[in-house]
């Protein structure tokens, strides 16, 4: 399926009227029609491209989607089946005084059409039952709900109607994870099934933890004396505080690992780890006694 600029394919401006688009299409369709270019593969490809462009730009709804999302975004939502859905290929060419449209369509775009076909009242090609398009929407999920799982009520519009749905957020989802909700996409045509709805998870930041896959990270600052002598600290985990021992002589930026205190991701049966990054707390102000002690340490090379 082509992802070129449909306006350039037809040689029209984006502000072209429906009549101008139709006129440009007819001129190119006559020029590249297979009956006039038998055996010319390049002309055949050009003929396919201009028909695809016209199928989109002549349909107000598809044209609006194309203008809104551009070629790349449009083709993420529309397959070739979607593009030619309800496009009366045979009728279009009969209006131009050219026959054989349905046979040409079948030959160029494959067999009996997309998923089986039927003929409309005017004899034009009509696709058979077609599955509806998939829909996508982003939803915000708190850090804790993403890690531990939750239920969330989402509101979305389908076919212009607002709907609400209770969705289970599985434990371990991460930023960018996709949750598939079967049958909640766009309705199908001709009795075809509805598409699916895909929720794209956007995880909100947490004031305590950061995350990388199944691993969690927290930061704790200790005094210079604690870094020199060692200290025991209470650090937060998802299951509550845990006490760790910071060894004497630890260097700023060192990470202490708590094995198995991370997150169980969707793709893993085991939890990741939690890392405590040790920082050094430097007081902004010293009282006279503290200053004197620091000066004495400095004299001793510390």
Phi and psi in degrees as a GROMACS rama.xvg file:
@    title "Ramachandran Plot"
@    xaxis  label "Phi"
@    yaxis  label "Psi"
@TYPE xy
-71.0303  143.938  UNK-2
-123.793  27.8144  UNK-3
-77.8276  171.236  UNK-4
-71.6259  114.706  UNK-5
-62.8855  -33.4612  UNK-6
-66.6415  -41.6137  UNK-7
-67.0201  -35.5724  UNK-8
-58.8081  -41.1104  UNK-9
-90.4344  -7.6182  UNK-10
71.417  35.7506  UNK-11
-125.49  162.132  UNK-12
-82.0204  156.523  UNK-13
-62.4268  -21.5041  UNK-14
-92.3018  9.85448  UNK-15
-62.4664  142.604  UNK-16
-76.8703  162.904  UNK-17
-54.6915  -38.094  UNK-18
-66.9894  -38.3356  UNK-19
-67.5917  -38.2895  UNK-20
-64.593  -43.4308  UNK-21
-64.6134  -41.2761  UNK-22
-64.2977  -42.922  UNK-23
-65.2259  -40.5223  UNK-24
-62.9116  -47.007  UNK-25
-59.7985  -40.7399  UNK-26
-62.9682  -44.2895  UNK-27
-72.4919  -35.6466  UNK-28
-63.5759  -39.6064  UNK-29
-66.1657  -41.7492  UNK-30
-65.5118  -40.4838  UNK-31
-106.35  12.2624  UNK-32
-58.2169  133.702  UNK-33
-54.2334  -33.2832  UNK-34
-66.0139  -22.8535  UNK-35
-98.8207  -4.82437  UNK-36
-137.64  48.9344  UNK-37
-62.4618  128.9  UNK-38
83.2189  -2.85259  UNK-39
-93.3333  100.82  UNK-40
-66.742  -35.5321  UNK-41
-66.5416  -37.9467  UNK-42
-67.3543  -37.0185  UNK-43
-63.8836  -42.7542  UNK-44
-64.5929  -40.8823  UNK-45
-63.0437  -39.84  UNK-46
-62.5466  -41.0138  UNK-47
-64.666  -41.3379  UNK-48
-64.6668  -42.3086  UNK-49
-71.5987  -31.201  UNK-50
-69.6371  -39.3588  UNK-51
-63.6391  -43.6985  UNK-52
-62.1279  -42.9349  UNK-53
-70.2396  -34.6482  UNK-54
-61.0964  -31.779  UNK-55
-83.907  -51.5903  UNK-56
-73.9506  -16.0594  UNK-57
-90.1431  -8.20162  UNK-58
-103.656  112.898  UNK-59
-54.1897  -40.9112  UNK-60
-68.8587  -46.3018  UNK-61
-66.3022  -38.2611  UNK-62
-62.4034  -40.7125  UNK-63
-62.6506  -43.049  UNK-64
-64.4697  -40.4554  UNK-65
-65.5064  -43.1827  UNK-66
-68.0362  -31.5213  UNK-67
-76.8491  -45.999  UNK-68
-103.769  -7.67063  UNK-69
75.9531  174.421  UNK-70
-60.6229  -48.6439  UNK-71
-63.6656  -48.4218  UNK-72
-65.2241  -36.8323  UNK-73
-62.5332  -44.5573  UNK-74
-75.0294  -11.4257  UNK-75
-75.0922  -22.7197  UNK-76
-103.453  -27.4056  UNK-77
-117.2  122.563  UNK-78
-85.924  176.285  UNK-79
-63.0503  -33.8859  UNK-80
-60.5005  -42.8354  UNK-81
-65.3764  -39.5612  UNK-82
-62.4157  -42.8961  UNK-83
-93.3244  4.58538  UNK-84
-63.1358  127.827  UNK-85
69.1371  11.459  UNK-86
-86.8616  115.102  UNK-87
-83.67  83.2048  UNK-88
-60.6217  -49.2711  UNK-89
-63.0243  -45.0977  UNK-90
-63.5186  -36.4746  UNK-91
-59.8154  -43.3777  UNK-92
-80.6204  -26.8485  UNK-93
-65.5246  -37.4527  UNK-94
-63.3152  -23.7197  UNK-95
-92.1194  2.15913  UNK-96
77.2441  23.2427  UNK-97
-122.236  131.935  UNK-98
-97.8327  -176.025  UNK-99
74.6646  13.6458  UNK-100
-59.3215  -44.7391  UNK-101
-65.1856  -40.681  UNK-102
-66.4297  -38.2772  UNK-103
-65.6801  -43.5179  UNK-104
-58.4581  -47.0296  UNK-105
-62.8655  -38.791  UNK-106
-71.6659  -42.3392  UNK-107
-80.7924  -34.9095  UNK-108
-109.402  8.88095  UNK-109
106.755  119.096  UNK-110
39.1734  -126.183  UNK-111
-94.9111  24.083  UNK-112
98.9654  -162.975  UNK-113
-97.7106  108.093  UNK-114
68.8732  27.3025  UNK-115
94.0952  148.54  UNK-116
-136.943  168.549  UNK-117
-147.017  162.22  UNK-118
-102.05  137.395  UNK-119
-78.6464  -177.974  UNK-120
-62.27  -29.0541  UNK-121
-91.9545  3.46616  UNK-122
89.9445  -0.848963  UNK-123
-76.3874  156.565  UNK-124
-70.697  135.346  UNK-125
-131.537  130.055  UNK-126
-61.4398  153.426  UNK-127
-78.3894  -160.314  UNK-128
-53.5084  127.97  UNK-129
-123.987  134.874  UNK-130
-66.841  139.762  UNK-131
-69.8021  161.731  UNK-132
-72.5009  150.492  UNK-133
-75.7337  150.244  UNK-134
-115.608  153.12  UNK-135
-129.672  144.428  UNK-136
-151.924  148.606  UNK-137
-91.0735  146.986  UNK-138
-139.902  136.002  UNK-139
-81.2044  136.291  UNK-140
-131.822  133.755  UNK-141
-64.8577  157.556  UNK-142
-56.6818  -46.8618  UNK-143
-65.8978  -40.3344  UNK-144
-65.8839  -36.1928  UNK-145
-66.238  -38.594  UNK-146
-76.4224  -42.5563  UNK-147
-102.106  -10.532  UNK-148
87.5561  153.738  UNK-149
-169.478  173.206  UNK-150
-110.949  141.439  UNK-151
-140.49  136.166  UNK-152
-93.597  122.582  UNK-153
-113.19  150.641  UNK-154
-117.94  135.921  UNK-155
-150.555  164.976  UNK-156
-109.579  131.57  UNK-157
-132.791  119.697  UNK-158
58.8482  33.8583  UNK-159
81.8307  1.29628  UNK-160
-111.679  133.385  UNK-161
-76.7166  131.689  UNK-162
-129.624  151.474  UNK-163
-119.384  146.214  UNK-164
-148.322  133.874  UNK-165
-88.2105  123.608  UNK-166
-120.135  138.424  UNK-167
-88.7612  119.985  UNK-168
-90.2847  110.575  UNK-169
-68.9493  145.075  UNK-170
-61.7736  134.259  UNK-171
101.255  -1.37428  UNK-172
-63.0166  154.129  UNK-173
-130.231  172.934  UNK-174
-57.9176  125.207  UNK-175
93.0014  -7.34784  UNK-176
-60.9765  148.519  UNK-177
-116.28  130.347  UNK-178
-111.667  124.19  UNK-179
-93.3335  128.141  UNK-180
-116.197  106.189  UNK-181
-64.7697  135.686  UNK-182
76.5322  8.64403  UNK-183
-108.077  19.4468  UNK-184
-89.9181  -158.451  UNK-185
-67.6738  143.147  UNK-186
-61.448  148.284  UNK-187
-77.3192  168.606  UNK-188
-106.728  149.441  UNK-189
61.2711  31.6849  UNK-190
86.6006  6.21946  UNK-191
-74.1694  161.374  UNK-192
-72.5972  157.913  UNK-193
-72.1075  155.958  UNK-194
-76.2718  -169.978  UNK-195
-110.416  159.338  UNK-196
-106.169  129.938  UNK-197
-112.594  120.074  UNK-198
-90.1131  125.784  UNK-199
-100.704  117.413  UNK-200
-77.9879  131.145  UNK-201
-119.676  105.207  UNK-202
-81.414  128.675  UNK-203
-78.7688  148.991  UNK-204
-67.4833  155.193  UNK-205
-113.253  142.062  UNK-206
-70.5579  -16.4554  UNK-207
-109.172  -50.1124  UNK-208
-104.806  148.701  UNK-209
-118.415  163.255  UNK-210
-136.499  144.022  UNK-211
-138.134  96.7199  UNK-212
65.8623  -119.31  UNK-213
-92.8215  -3.67856  UNK-214
-96.8894  143.243  UNK-215
-113.158  154.885  UNK-216
-135.916  135.933  UNK-217
-131.959  159.679  UNK-218
-120.585  137.534  UNK-219
-135.289  135.361  UNK-220
-104.833  141.323  UNK-221
-126.687  160.441  UNK-222
-73.3857  161.198  UNK-223
-58.5135  -41.1567  UNK-224
-63.5546  -39.0522  UNK-225
-66.1561  -37.4542  UNK-226
-65.2207  -34.4993  UNK-227
-76.6308  -40.8816  UNK-228
-100.241  -16.2075  UNK-229
91.6122  155.632  UNK-230
-161.524  157.083  UNK-231
-101.663  136.919  UNK-232
-129.103  146.819  UNK-233
-93.6133  123.996  UNK-234
-121.68  146.25  UNK-235
-75.5187  142.331  UNK-236
-132.272  175.291  UNK-237
-66.9831  -21.6281  UNK-238
-100.638  9.00787  UNK-239
114.971  177.183  UNK-240
-69.7027  145.718  UNK-241
-129.985  143.891  UNK-242
-91.1255  132.616  UNK-243
-125.248  157.588  UNK-244
-103.366  124.689  UNK-245
-95.6284  118.281  UNK-246
-69.1424  150.996  UNK-247
-61.1279  139.938  UNK-248
83.1599  12.1108  UNK-249
-62.7065  144.597  UNK-250
-99.1601  142.999  UNK-251
-54.6641  137.048  UNK-252
94.7656  -9.98907  UNK-253
-67.1441  140.553  UNK-254
-107.687  132.082  UNK-255
-105.029  126.565  UNK-256
-93.7477  133.948  UNK-257
-110.612  101.95  UNK-258
-65.9483  134.245  UNK-259
76.2838  10.5753  UNK-260
-102.32  16.9955  UNK-261
-95.6092  -138.453  UNK-262
-118.106  140.665  UNK-263
-87.7871  110.599  UNK-264
-79.5498  171.211  UNK-265
-64.6136  -27.6121  UNK-266
-98.0088  5.84336  UNK-267
-135.334  147.303  UNK-268
-94.7097  -3.68066  UNK-269
-118.83  152.67  UNK-270
-80.043  151.332  UNK-271
-77.5154  -165.156  UNK-272
-112.1  164.871  UNK-273
-113.068  132.542  UNK-274
-115.356  128.616  UNK-275
-100.771  113.644  UNK-276
-89.7476  120.674  UNK-277
-89.2143  125.973  UNK-278
-114.636  167.942  UNK-279
-109.729  123.731  UNK-280
-87.6574  119.538  UNK-281
-109.187  115.515  UNK-282
-65.1621  142.074  UNK-283
-74.1325  -29.7219  UNK-284
-134.795  148.329  UNK-285
-122.017  140.874  UNK-286
-79.9645  177.452  UNK-287
-64.0942  -39.8567  UNK-288
-65.9099  -42.7777  UNK-289
-64.3298  -42.4749  UNK-290
-61.9509  -41.0167  UNK-291
-62.6714  -42.2528  UNK-292
-64.7365  -41.3637  UNK-293
-64.4938  -39.8857  UNK-294
-63.0447  -38.3547  UNK-295
-66.2472  -40.3545  UNK-296
-62.0697  -40.0213  UNK-297
-62.7813  -39.17  UNK-298
-65.1244  -26.8639  UNK-299
-93.8751  8.22912  UNK-300
88.4971  14.2336  UNK-301
